[in-house]
Amino acid sequence: MSIMKSLSPRAMAAPESGIVEVVNYARGRDGLLPLWVGEGDLPTPDFISRAAMEALAAGETFYTWQRGIPELRRALSDYYARHFSARLPVEHFYVTGSGMQAIQICIHALTSPGDEFVYLTPAWPNIAAALEIAGARSVGVELQFEGGRWTVDLDRLESAITPKTRGIFINTPSNPTGWTATQKDLGDILALARKHDVWIMADEIYARYYFAGGRAASFLDVMEPDDKIVFVNSFSKNWSMTGWRVGWIVAPPEMGQVLENLIQYSTSGVAQFMQKGAVAALDLGDDFVAANIAKASRSRDILCDALIATNRVETLKPDGALYAFLKIDGVTDSRSAAIDIVDKTGVGLAPGAAFGAGGELFLRACFLRDPAQVAVAADRLCDYILSL
């Protein structure tokens, strides 16, 4: 008998990432311009790496606080005071081994097998997969797409809530669509959550990447202290730390022991020297983040202006996040198109089919790169599109 038949059905049902499939197909090719994954082209800045190396050299290699070292939790509290006008004591913050682990821990804290969790789609595929692996049911509600813009239909969102629903996952600004909720949108979604007594899991990882200036609207702008909201976030995008795998949760202090226990029985905490790098990111990194946002804005304009000018692409410049989500005339199979594009142009894109319902006809391009590189990628893509 095959050993595979003895594995957990939930593990066996975990889908292969449609993004990673294309990455693995073409990784390492000469002349490749990789716009397929959600990261920039800069390594972690020296002031962050140096802080981690100094802590490592000082012997900070022992077991540490499961909730996060006190310095990092204080730095997170100060960060939210600066950028979100939120005065949250350190008891609200919990350090995790990546934003992905923050999501997993919140799923385990909020759901039991058989429960449902509603989310907006197209969406980063990891949220639905993490719910299903945990034994919960992911319930996608499609965003509406018209004239290149994405919007949320509150009636459709409410109709997806059932007696089994435990919560709503909201990612804004959105990966992959760029949909960015207004403060009114968030207030309306919160009103639904209150009405049905369900949780909100808010993924605001791209809140700083808001191209109208400042930051995007946050549930912190509309919530009351007793609202049932947890926030998941990561150091990956703002500070070029994707490979560090450090994230955090913002949650009611009453949940503290539960979250600590879940961290204990998964990773037992993030390495202390890595947390020292994260402290430096928060305390010293505002200028670096501002430069990253400015670069993303320039590259967004270069890529989207070129693609829209072909008159063969349906999209608009996204209000937030790091992605152009492209609907190309004649493309009906985004997976095949992504393979064909990387073979013929050397530009790596993510297939929209990887992002679930509503994404099948789209391709995603991450524009957090050198504008000169993005201009080359745009030229190659435009030549390809015009040849179809």
BADRENKE-603167 format. One record per residue (C-alpha): residue number from 1; residue in one letter; x, y, z. Coordinates in steps of 0.02 Angstrom, whole numbers, plus 50000, padded with zeros to 5 digits. Example, Ala and Ser with C-alpha at 12.3 -4.5 7.8 and 13.67 -1.06 7.14 Angstrom:
% BADRENKE-603167
num;residuo;px;py;pz
1;a;50615;49775;50390
2;s;50684;49947;50357
This chain:
% BADRENKE-603167
num;residuo;px;py;pz
1;m;50000;50000;50000
2;s;50063;50174;49957
3;i;50119;50272;50109
4;m;50023;50419;50036
5;k;49859;50332;50076
6;s;49903;50336;50260
7;l;49926;50525;50267
8;s;49796;50644;50337
9;p;49658;50685;50212
10;r;49670;50867;50262
11;a;49856;50869;50223
12;m;49829;50779;50059
13;a;49696;50904;50011
14;a;49814;51053;50034
15;p;49828;51129;49859
16;e;49989;51167;49770
17;s;50015;51355;49758
18;g;49978;51411;49582
19;i;50102;51553;49609
20;v;50243;51438;49665
21;e;50207;51320;49521
22;v;50253;51454;49395
23;v;50401;51513;49500
24;n;50471;51336;49508
25;y;50446;51316;49321
26;a;50557;51464;49275
27;r;50661;51508;49428
28;g;50843;51551;49390
29;r;50828;51586;49203
30;d;50948;51712;49128
31;g;50872;51883;49102
32;l;50719;51844;49206
33;l;50617;51990;49274
34;p;50524;51912;49420
35;l;50362;52006;49454
36;w;50271;51850;49513
37;v;50291;51854;49703
38;g;50252;51992;49826
39;e;50423;52060;49867
40;g;50538;52198;49813
41;d;50710;52190;49735
42;l;50807;52264;49882
43;p;50888;52157;50017
44;t;50855;52199;50199
45;p;50939;52366;50238
46;d;51099;52366;50336
47;f;51032;52451;50493
48;i;50914;52304;50518
49;s;51037;52166;50476
50;r;51171;52246;50584
51;a;51058;52249;50736
52;a;51022;52063;50713
53;m;51206;52021;50687
54;e;51257;52118;50842
55;a;51128;52025;50945
56;l;51186;51859;50872
57;a;51368;51902;50910
58;a;51317;51948;51087
59;g;51251;51773;51115
60;e;51064;51810;51106
61;t;51028;51633;51048
62;f;50928;51561;51192
63;y;50743;51525;51216
64;t;50648;51687;51231
65;w;50476;51760;51266
66;q;50340;51671;51170
67;r;50242;51833;51154
68;g;50394;51927;51090
69;i;50537;52016;51176
70;p;50482;52168;51277
71;e;50582;52288;51167
72;l;50492;52230;51009
73;r;50319;52238;51086
74;r;50356;52414;51146
75;a;50419;52461;50972
76;l;50259;52393;50895
77;s;50156;52495;51017
78;d;50253;52652;50970
79;y;50236;52612;50784
80;y;50047;52605;50796
81;a;50046;52768;50893
82;r;50146;52853;50754
83;h;50060;52783;50601
84;f;49885;52734;50659
85;s;49854;52859;50799
86;a;49815;52708;50907
87;r;49872;52705;51088
88;l;49883;52518;51118
89;p;49978;52450;51268
90;v;50106;52313;51236
91;e;49982;52182;51298
92;h;49896;52195;51127
93;f;50050;52135;51029
94;y;50112;51957;50995
95;v;50263;51915;50888
96;t;50249;51770;50767
97;g;50357;51672;50646
98;s;50290;51766;50493
99;g;50126;51844;50443
100;m;50073;51672;50383
101;q;50094;51601;50559
102;a;49997;51749;50628
103;i;49852;51698;50517
104;q;49867;51514;50564
105;i;49869;51554;50750
106;c;49717;51666;50734
107;i;49626;51531;50636
108;h;49661;51404;50772
109;a;49607;51528;50905
110;l;49443;51575;50820
111;t;49381;51417;50732
112;s;49341;51236;50765
113;p;49328;51100;50632
114;g;49170;51127;50532
115;d;49159;51314;50565
116;e;49153;51437;50420
117;f;49257;51592;50386
118;v;49207;51716;50251
119;y;49336;51806;50145
120;l;49338;51919;49991
121;t;49403;51845;49829
122;p;49510;51854;49722
123;a;49626;51834;49872
124;w;49799;51781;49921
125;p;49775;51591;49914
126;n;49854;51553;50082
127;i;49705;51612;50184
128;a;49582;51488;50108
129;a;49709;51346;50114
130;a;49753;51382;50297
131;l;49570;51378;50345
132;e;49538;51213;50256
133;i;49694;51131;50329
134;a;49633;51181;50502
135;g;49468;51094;50468
136;a;49366;51251;50443
137;r;49273;51295;50283
138;s;49328;51445;50182
139;v;49183;51540;50102
140;g;49235;51658;49962
141;v;49133;51812;49915
142;e;49183;51887;49749
143;l;49228;52070;49737
144;q;49140;52157;49593
145;f;49248;52207;49442
146;e;49190;52343;49324
147;g;49287;52470;49223
148;g;49450;52412;49298
149;r;49390;52444;49476
150;w;49352;52321;49615
151;t;49215;52351;49742
152;v;49135;52252;49884
153;d;48949;52209;49880
154;l;48892;52215;50061
155;d;48732;52121;50024
156;r;48829;51976;49948
157;l;48948;51980;50095
158;e;48805;51971;50220
159;s;48718;51831;50123
160;a;48873;51723;50146
161;i;48860;51732;50337
162;t;48774;51579;50412
163;p;48751;51512;50589
164;k;48917;51420;50563
165;t;49014;51578;50521
166;r;49147;51624;50648
167;g;49224;51771;50560
168;i;49264;51877;50408
169;f;49441;51894;50339
170;i;49472;52066;50262
171;n;49633;52109;50171
172;t;49643;52292;50123
173;p;49734;52358;50026
174;s;49708;52194;49937
175;n;49825;52065;49866
176;p;49801;52040;49719
177;t;49668;52165;49663
178;g;49727;52326;49745
179;w;49550;52352;49811
180;t;49566;52475;49955
181;a;49422;52493;50076
182;t;49363;52666;50122
183;q;49330;52707;50303
184;k;49145;52692;50263
185;d;49173;52518;50189
186;l;49260;52464;50349
187;g;49124;52538;50457
188;d;48992;52445;50357
189;i;49087;52281;50368
190;l;49110;52305;50554
191;a;48924;52337;50573
192;l;48891;52170;50487
193;a;49012;52082;50604
194;r;48929;52160;50756
195;k;48755;52116;50691
196;h;48800;51933;50669
197;d;48921;51924;50816
198;v;49068;51862;50714
199;w;49253;51904;50719
200;i;49350;52008;50595
201;m;49526;51954;50550
202;a;49605;52110;50473
203;d;49757;52089;50361
204;e;49824;52267;50343
205;i;49999;52221;50286
206;y;49989;52345;50141
207;a;49912;52489;50240
208;r;50065;52599;50212
209;y;50063;52567;50024
210;y;49923;52688;49989
211;f;49959;52797;49839
212;a;49842;52941;49879
213;g;49960;52983;50023
214;g;49967;52941;50207
215;r;49901;52767;50242
216;a;49746;52670;50196
217;a;49594;52665;50310
218;s;49607;52540;50452
219;f;49482;52453;50563
220;l;49574;52545;50702
221;d;49490;52703;50635
222;v;49313;52638;50662
223;m;49318;52506;50799
224;e;49274;52515;50983
225;p;49379;52431;51119
226;d;49259;52286;51139
227;d;49245;52242;50953
228;k;49297;52067;50905
229;i;49443;52107;50789
230;v;49616;52032;50772
231;f;49749;52106;50658
232;v;49883;52004;50569
233;n;50037;52083;50495
234;s;50217;52054;50442
235;f;50385;52139;50427
236;s;50404;52070;50251
237;k;50342;52208;50136
238;n;50380;52373;50222
239;w;50559;52336;50272
240;s;50616;52211;50137
241;m;50617;52068;50261
242;t;50521;51933;50167
243;g;50650;51799;50206
244;w;50656;51837;50392
245;r;50484;51762;50427
246;v;50436;51880;50568
247;g;50258;51942;50592
248;w;50140;51998;50728
249;i;49962;51993;50792
250;v;49864;52136;50870
251;a;49728;52063;50981
252;p;49630;52096;51140
253;p;49740;52066;51293
254;e;49613;51940;51358
255;m;49672;51823;51221
256;g;49853;51834;51276
257;q;49875;51667;51361
258;v;49784;51575;51221
259;l;49895;51655;51088
260;e;50051;51621;51191
261;n;50002;51439;51207
262;l;49974;51422;51020
263;i;50144;51501;50986
264;q;50224;51386;51115
265;y;50157;51230;51032
266;s;50206;51281;50856
267;t;50373;51374;50855
268;s;50401;51419;51039
269;g;50441;51596;50986
270;v;50545;51694;50861
271;a;50734;51696;50880
272;q;50787;51841;50990
273;f;50921;51906;50872
274;m;50791;51914;50732
275;q;50676;52011;50846
276;k;50816;52136;50878
277;g;50823;52165;50689
278;a;50635;52194;50692
279;v;50654;52323;50831
280;a;50778;52418;50722
281;a;50656;52409;50576
282;l;50518;52491;50678
283;d;50626;52618;50769
284;l;50739;52672;50624
285;g;50649;52620;50466
286;d;50522;52756;50428
287;d;50631;52837;50295
288;f;50665;52668;50214
289;v;50480;52628;50207
290;a;50442;52799;50131
291;a;50573;52767;49996
292;n;50498;52596;49960
293;i;50324;52672;49942
294;a;50389;52808;49826
295;k;50476;52678;49718
296;a;50318;52572;49711
297;s;50217;52724;49658
298;r;50336;52766;49515
299;s;50342;52587;49455
300;r;50153;52570;49468
301;d;50134;52718;49351
302;i;50262;52652;49226
303;l;50186;52478;49217
304;c;50002;52525;49218
305;d;50020;52671;49097
306;a;50109;52560;48971
307;l;49985;52417;48985
308;i;49831;52527;48977
309;a;49902;52614;48822
310;t;49894;52449;48725
311;n;49704;52459;48731
312;r;49711;52271;48759
313;v;49719;52270;48949
314;e;49575;52304;49067
315;t;49642;52377;49228
316;l;49666;52540;49320
317;k;49807;52597;49434
318;p;49774;52515;49602
319;d;49742;52628;49750
320;g;49850;52522;49864
321;a;49960;52367;49888
322;l;50097;52314;49766
323;y;50009;52233;49620
324;a;49937;52266;49449
325;f;49799;52139;49417
326;l;49782;52127;49228
327;k;49642;52065;49117
328;i;49715;52043;48942
329;d;49603;52029;48791
330;g;49600;51850;48729
331;v;49674;51770;48885
332;t;49555;51638;48952
333;d;49679;51525;49044
334;s;49791;51626;49159
335;r;49899;51478;49208
336;s;49942;51438;49027
337;a;49965;51623;48992
338;a;50088;51643;49136
339;i;50192;51498;49070
340;d;50186;51566;48893
341;i;50233;51742;48949
342;v;50384;51687;49049
343;d;50441;51576;48905
344;k;50424;51711;48772
345;t;50465;51870;48869
346;g;50563;51820;49023
347;v;50438;51913;49133
348;g;50371;51812;49279
349;l;50188;51844;49322
350;a;50071;51754;49441
351;p;49917;51673;49364
352;g;49753;51747;49424
353;a;49679;51573;49439
354;a;49791;51550;49592
355;f;49689;51683;49683
356;g;49522;51596;49674
357;a;49351;51641;49609
358;g;49349;51798;49503
359;g;49534;51791;49464
360;e;49536;51661;49326
361;l;49555;51785;49181
362;f;49688;51893;49265
363;l;49876;51898;49290
364;r;49964;51981;49436
365;a;50123;52084;49426
366;c;50215;52149;49579
367;f;50288;52321;49545
368;l;50396;52348;49702
369;r;50553;52352;49596
370;d;50676;52472;49517
371;p;50574;52580;49396
372;a;50703;52548;49259
373;q;50675;52360;49275
374;v;50488;52383;49276
375;a;50501;52487;49117
376;v;50592;52344;49030
377;a;50462;52220;49093
378;a;50322;52335;49032
379;d;50399;52345;48858
380;r;50414;52156;48847
381;l;50236;52130;48906
382;c;50165;52260;48787
383;d;50253;52178;48639
384;y;50181;52011;48692
385;i;50005;52079;48716
386;l;50005;52169;48548
387;s;50061;52009;48461
388;l;49910;51909;48522
